[in-house]
Amino acid sequence: MSKAFDLASLPSPMTVNDMDRESFLECINKHYQPIVMRGFADHWPLVKAAKVSSAAAARHIASFAVNTDLPLVTLSKSANGRLFYNQDMTGFNFDVKQAKLHECFLKMKMSSESTGMDKYCVQCVQIKDHFPNLSKQLSNPLLPAGNQPFIWMGNDITVAPHFDEASNIAVVAAGKRRFTLFPPEQISNLYVGPIDNTPAGQPISLVDLAAPDLHTFPNYKFAYESALSVELSAGDAIYIPTPWWHHVQSLSDFNVLVNYWWSDIYQRSELPFPMLIHAIQALKHLPIEQKQAWQQMLNHYLFDNESDSNSHIPREAQGLLGDFKPDVAERVQNWLVDQLK
């Protein structure tokens, strides 16, 4: 990496430790930015095993497996560990097949013991489906009970900058990871790829942060100037607010991440990203005069935070324009489903 764009030279996010749920919510409501929590999961048995050895961490996870199939990602050695598109961006530079946990771990171990081999990972599987009793050991006092964690395991893999639709607490359970984060307003400087053909659901930045090509992506330098970066070890955690962009490097031969997505605002059917997709479909190709007219409509209903534009409507009659109560949300959801049939 060019020293001019060295991720390790970037400032770190703020660090706050020993928070309960009340102080956590107060902190994230006050600071719309990532928060590092050192030693957050040091008491987890999985983390304690990982601090002994990678093999001990793998054995601990295997002891909870229920013999389900897992999505094993194979990343060719030519990819240099970067999950990305193929050369012409018609597909991707990795393959996915179903495999049992012992086969996944065996391939990861073989890759970690040899140079120049393919790399392997298991990305984003729900723990309750594959390691149901492990969840009991993964206490997270910052979130409501019942919030289900996901697990990510693999070799030293790099995930391109992307955003999550919900807020995220990511816990490094084994190995080391570097998180590099960009505020949402940097989207234009991250050169985001296709929105409807993506490696894992969310659009990603096309910039290779390890070797940024400023001829092709000249404004990345502005994104870099606004970025934060931190290296986390087993037991450390980071809170990432939606929709901050984050680039994740697994730095060890064997890595495990446990993460929790949640929102106190909306349910799955109300996530903003599908609405963005529909807005692009509905509005992007309109004549410029119509687009400008709809821009005024969006400004009025969504982005005018200064005035109470609905005060002329009786509060009990405001419906969707007022407090977003569960009965209103359900009625609107049913209406949308009917309209989009």
C-alpha positions in Angstrom: 0.0 0.0 0.0 1.1 3.5 -0.7 2.2 5.2 2.5 0.0 8.1 1.4 -3.0 5.9 1.8 -1.9 3.7 4.7 -5.0 2.6 6.6 -3.1 2.2 9.8 -2.2 5.9 9.7 -5.8 7.0 9.9 -7.4 8.2 13.2 -9.2 5.6 15.2 -12.9 5.8 16.1 -13.9 6.9 19.6 -13.4 4.3 22.3 -15.9 3.8 25.1 -15.8 0.9 27.5 -18.0 -0.7 30.2 -21.4 0.6 29.0 -24.8 -0.8 29.9 -27.7 -0.6 27.5 -28.9 2.8 28.8 -25.5 4.5 28.5 -24.9 2.8 25.1 -28.2 4.1 23.7 -27.4 7.6 25.1 -24.0 7.5 23.4 -25.1 6.3 20.0 -27.9 8.9 20.0 -25.5 11.6 20.8 -22.7 10.5 18.5 -23.6 9.4 14.9 -20.3 7.6 14.4 -18.6 4.3 15.0 -17.6 3.4 18.6 -14.9 0.9 19.6 -15.4 -1.2 22.7 -12.2 -2.9 23.9 -12.5 -6.1 25.8 -16.2 -6.2 25.2 -16.3 -10.1 24.9 -13.2 -11.1 26.8 -15.5 -13.2 29.0 -16.9 -15.3 26.2 -15.6 -18.9 26.3 -15.0 -18.7 22.5 -12.7 -15.6 23.0 -10.9 -17.3 25.8 -10.3 -20.4 23.6 -9.1 -18.1 20.7 -6.5 -16.5 23.0 -5.1 -20.0 23.5 -4.9 -20.9 19.8 -6.8 -20.9 16.5 -7.2 -24.6 16.9 -8.8 -24.2 20.3 -11.2 -21.7 18.9 -12.1 -24.0 16.0 -12.7 -26.9 18.4 -14.9 -24.8 20.6 -17.1 -23.8 17.6 -17.2 -27.4 16.4 -18.4 -28.6 19.7 -21.7 -26.7 19.1 -22.2 -27.7 15.4 -25.4 -29.6 14.5 -24.1 -31.0 11.2 -25.8 -28.6 8.9 -24.5 -27.5 5.5 -22.6 -24.1 5.5 -21.9 -21.8 2.5 -18.2 -22.3 2.0 -16.7 -19.5 -0.1 -13.6 -20.3 -2.2 -11.5 -17.4 -3.2 -8.9 -18.0 -5.9 -5.2 -17.3 -5.0 -5.1 -14.8 -7.8 -7.6 -12.6 -5.9 -5.1 -11.8 -3.2 -7.7 -12.4 -0.6 -10.1 -9.7 -1.9 -13.7 -10.6 -2.3 -14.7 -8.8 -5.5 -16.0 -9.0 -9.0 -14.5 -10.9 -11.9 -12.5 -9.0 -14.5 -15.4 -7.7 -16.6 -17.8 -7.4 -13.6 -20.3 -9.8 -15.0 -19.8 -12.1 -12.0 -17.5 -12.5 -9.0 -14.0 -13.8 -8.2 -15.2 -16.5 -5.8 -17.3 -19.6 -5.7 -19.8 -20.8 -3.1 -20.7 -24.4 -2.3 -22.3 -26.2 0.6 -20.0 -28.0 2.9 -20.0 -29.5 6.5 -18.1 -27.6 9.2 -15.3 -30.1 9.4 -14.6 -29.7 5.6 -14.7 -25.9 6.0 -12.2 -25.9 8.8 -9.9 -28.4 7.1 -9.7 -26.2 4.0 -9.1 -23.1 6.1 -6.3 -24.9 8.0 -4.6 -26.2 4.8 -4.7 -22.6 3.4 -3.3 -21.1 6.5 -0.4 -23.6 6.5 0.7 -23.0 2.9 1.4 -19.9 0.8 -0.1 -19.3 -2.6 -3.2 -21.3 -2.0 -6.9 -20.5 -2.4 -8.5 -18.9 0.6 -11.8 -20.0 2.3 -14.4 -18.4 4.5 -18.0 -19.0 5.7 -19.8 -15.7 5.6 -22.8 -14.5 7.5 -24.6 -17.5 8.9 -27.2 -17.3 11.7 -25.8 -19.0 14.8 -29.2 -20.3 15.9 -29.5 -22.4 12.7 -26.0 -23.9 12.8 -24.7 -23.6 16.4 -27.9 -23.1 18.4 -26.4 -23.7 21.9 -23.4 -21.4 21.2 -25.7 -18.3 21.4 -26.1 -18.9 25.1 -22.4 -18.1 25.6 -22.5 -14.9 23.5 -23.9 -12.4 25.9 -24.6 -8.9 24.6 -26.1 -6.6 27.2 -26.4 -3.7 24.8 -29.2 -5.2 22.8 -32.7 -6.5 23.6 -32.9 -10.2 24.5 -33.7 -12.4 21.4 -31.5 -10.4 19.0 -29.9 -13.2 17.0 -26.2 -13.1 16.2 -24.4 -14.1 12.9 -21.0 -15.7 12.6 -18.2 -15.2 10.0 -15.2 -17.6 9.8 -12.3 -17.9 7.5 -8.7 -17.1 6.4 -7.3 -13.6 5.8 -10.0 -12.2 3.6 -10.8 -8.5 2.7 -14.3 -7.3 2.2 -14.7 -4.1 0.2 -16.4 -1.0 1.6 -20.1 -1.5 1.9 -22.9 -0.3 4.2 -25.4 -2.2 6.4 -29.2 -1.5 6.3 -29.3 -1.8 10.1 -27.0 -0.8 12.9 -24.3 -3.3 13.7 -22.3 -4.5 16.6 -19.4 -6.6 15.3 -17.3 -8.6 17.8 -13.9 -10.1 16.9 -14.0 -13.6 18.5 -10.8 -15.0 17.1 -7.8 -13.5 15.2 -7.5 -9.8 14.3 -9.4 -7.5 12.0 -9.0 -4.0 10.7 -12.1 -1.9 10.2 -11.9 1.2 8.0 -14.9 3.4 8.0 -16.3 6.2 5.9 -19.2 8.5 6.8 -22.3 8.3 4.5 -21.6 11.6 2.8 -18.5 10.1 1.2 -20.5 7.8 -1.1 -19.6 9.8 -4.2 -15.9 9.5 -3.4 -16.0 5.8 -2.9 -17.0 4.9 -6.5 -19.7 2.5 -5.7 -20.3 -0.4 -8.1 -23.6 -1.8 -9.5 -26.5 -1.6 -7.1 -28.4 -4.6 -8.4 -25.5 -7.0 -9.0 -23.4 -7.2 -5.8 -21.2 -9.8 -4.1 -23.3 -10.0 -1.0 -26.5 -8.0 -1.3 -25.2 -4.4 -0.7 -23.4 -2.3 -3.3 -19.6 -2.1 -2.7 -16.9 0.4 -3.4 -14.7 -0.5 -6.5 -11.6 1.1 -4.9 -9.0 -1.3 -3.8 -8.0 0.3 -0.5 -4.7 -1.6 -0.4 -3.6 0.0 -3.7 -6.0 2.8 -4.7 -5.9 3.7 -8.4 -6.2 7.5 -8.3 -6.2 7.7 -12.1 -9.5 5.8 -12.2 -10.8 6.9 -8.8 -9.3 10.4 -8.2 -11.7 11.5 -5.5 -11.0 8.6 -3.3 -8.4 10.9 -1.7 -11.2 12.9 -0.2 -12.9 9.7 1.2 -9.5 8.7 2.7 -9.2 12.1 4.4 -12.6 11.5 6.2 -12.0 7.9 7.1 -11.4 6.2 10.5 -9.6 2.9 11.0 -8.9 0.6 13.8 -7.4 -2.9 14.4 -9.3 -5.1 16.8 -8.2 -8.3 18.5 -10.2 -11.1 20.0 -12.7 -9.8 22.5 -12.9 -6.3 21.0 -16.1 -5.0 19.4 -17.1 -2.0 17.2 -20.5 -0.4 16.8 -21.1 0.7 13.2 -24.2 3.0 12.6 -26.2 2.5 9.5 -25.4 3.4 6.7 -21.7 4.1 7.4 -19.4 2.5 4.9 -16.9 -0.1 6.2 -14.0 -2.0 4.8 -13.1 -5.1 6.8 -9.7 -6.9 6.6 -9.3 -10.2 8.4 -5.6 -10.1 9.3 -5.0 -13.6 10.8 -4.8 -17.0 9.2 -8.0 -18.0 11.0 -10.6 -15.4 12.0 -14.0 -15.5 13.6 -16.4 -12.6 13.8 -19.8 -12.5 15.6 -22.1 -9.7 14.7 -25.6 -8.4 15.6 -27.8 -6.3 13.3 -30.7 -4.5 14.8 -32.9 -1.4 14.5 -35.1 0.2 17.1 -36.8 2.1 14.4 -38.1 -0.3 11.7 -38.8 -3.9 11.0 -37.3 -5.9 8.1 -40.2 -5.0 5.7 -39.5 -1.3 6.3 -35.7 -1.2 5.6 -34.7 1.8 3.6 -32.6 0.1 0.9 -35.4 -1.7 -0.9 -37.2 1.7 -0.9 -34.1 3.3 -2.5 -34.1 0.6 -5.2 -37.8 1.2 -5.9 -37.2 5.0 -6.0 -34.4 4.6 -8.5 -36.6 2.3 -10.6 -39.6 4.7 -10.5 -37.8 8.1 -10.8 -34.3 7.9 -12.3 -35.5 7.7 -15.9 -38.2 10.3 -15.8 -37.8 13.5 -17.9 -35.7 16.1 -16.0 -38.7 18.3 -15.3 -40.6 15.4 -13.6 -37.5 14.4 -11.7 -37.2 17.9 -10.4 -40.9 17.9 -9.4 -40.5 14.7 -7.5 -37.3 16.0 -5.9 -39.5 18.8 -4.4 -42.0 16.2 -3.2 -39.2 14.2 -1.5 -37.7 17.4 0.1 -41.1 18.3 1.4 -42.0 14.9 2.9 -38.6 13.6 3.9 -35.8 16.1 4.2 -37.4 19.3 5.5 -36.3 19.0 9.1 -36.8 22.7 10.0 -40.6 23.2 9.8 -43.6 21.3 11.0 -45.1 20.9 7.5 -48.0 18.8 8.8 -49.2 21.0 11.6 -52.3 22.0 9.6 -53.5 18.4 9.8 -55.1 17.3 13.1 -52.7 15.0 14.9 -55.1 12.1 15.1 -55.5 12.3 11.3 -51.9 12.6 10.3 -51.4 8.8 9.7 -48.1 8.1 8.0 -47.1 11.8 8.3 -47.4 11.6 12.1 -46.0 9.2 14.7 -45.1 6.0 13.0 -47.1 3.7 15.3 -47.4 -0.1 14.8 -50.9 0.0 13.4 -49.9 2.7 10.9 -46.9 0.7 9.9 -48.9 -2.4 9.3 -51.5 -0.5 7.3 -48.9 1.1 5.1 -47.1 -2.2 4.6 -50.3 -3.9 3.5 -50.9 -1.0 1.1 -47.4 -1.2 -0.4 -47.7 -4.9 -0.9 -51.0 -4.4 -2.7 -49.6 -1.6 -4.9 -46.4 -3.5 -5.9 -48.1 -6.7 -6.9 
